[in-house]
Amino acid sequence: MDAETTNSRAWTAYGSHHLERATAVPEVDRFTWGFRPTGPGAEVLGDLAGRRVLDLGSGLGRHAAHLVREHGALVDAVDASPTQHRRATARYGRLPGLTLVLADAVDHLERAAPYEVIYSVHGLAYIDPHRLLPALAAALRPGGRLVFSVLHTTSDGRGPSTTVAPRPEILPLAGGGRLTVRMWVLAPDVWESLLGDHGLVVHRIDVLDAPEESDPLSCRLFHVRHRDLSRASGPRGA
Ligand SMILES: C[S@@+](CC[C@H](N)C(=O)[O-])C[C@H]1O[C@@H](n2cnc3c(N)ncnc32)[C@H](O)[C@@H]1O
């Protein structure tokens, strides 16, 4: 089975698990890019009032709902898992300004009008970057902003890969049990090079460490701009 099929099955099982348990999850009162509420918040996305924004791999949709309610953004939230989508629609299906889309992210990017801002809280690493990044670059306006968080080092101290290949990681289930996913946990310079191949320029990478010094768990938050080719090429002749 290929990595993305494994992930699709795992996220569908994950959503079913939470639907069956009717897991209570609190609202987001502060945007969290890592696994804990530390580090930068929603301000890194800039002024979102009235802007078209895409949440890629939106899961339950809590971050998207927060941006709609607190920042006046118009958010499309795309997720490929039918059970995650069911959780999201049960919770936010009537929130004006939020559109919950059940689709593969690449399929959605290929048919959507371009976005000013695209972000992802731990969604990118489940999708083959060679498949995702061309579609992502085409769906982001020139000058537009891409911000995403990804795993860098696991709790057992395993650092990122230096080659573009997925690897098995554990997705724990509340109440016990675990699923296996296959993730692209890549070194920052590998992400930077992949993004650069599609005109996506990394401006800053934040380190999001676990608050406990004894826990090696660490994420990275990438701040990326779509190169504005019209400006990069300088003034045009008549
Ligand atoms: C770690 S969860 C992200 C949770 C969410 N961003 C949040 O902040 O609560 C990853 C999500 O990515 C979704 N996903 C994985 N592959 C996808 C794909 N190809 N297209 C769209 N969503 C995908 C999964 O279904 C899952 O809900």
The ligand as a Gaussian input file, in Angstrom:
#p B3LYP/6-31G(d) Opt

LIG

0 1
 C       -2.737000      16.110000      12.313000
 S       -4.273000      16.236000      11.512000
 C       -4.417000      17.992000      11.370000
 C       -5.351000      18.602000      12.327000
 C       -5.779000      20.025000      12.096000
 N       -4.943000      20.747000      11.155000
 C       -5.843000      20.766000      13.402000
 O       -5.166000      21.760000      13.532000
 O       -6.574000      20.360000      14.294000
 C       -3.900000      15.904000       9.802000
 C       -5.124000      15.969000       8.901000
 O       -4.673000      15.941000       7.542000
 C       -5.648000      15.251000       6.794000
 N       -5.062000      14.805000       5.518000
 C       -4.116000      13.852000       5.323000
 N       -3.878000      13.707000       3.996000
 C       -4.686000      14.592000       3.352000
 C       -4.890000      14.926000       1.986000
 N       -4.229000      14.305000       0.994000
 N       -5.788000      15.892000       1.694000
 C       -6.474000      16.528000       2.676000
 N       -6.325000      16.240000       3.982000
 C       -5.442000      15.291000       4.325000
 C       -6.089000      14.112000       7.694000
 O       -7.330000      13.572000       7.302000
 C       -6.088000      14.783000       9.064000
 O       -7.379000      15.224000       9.437000

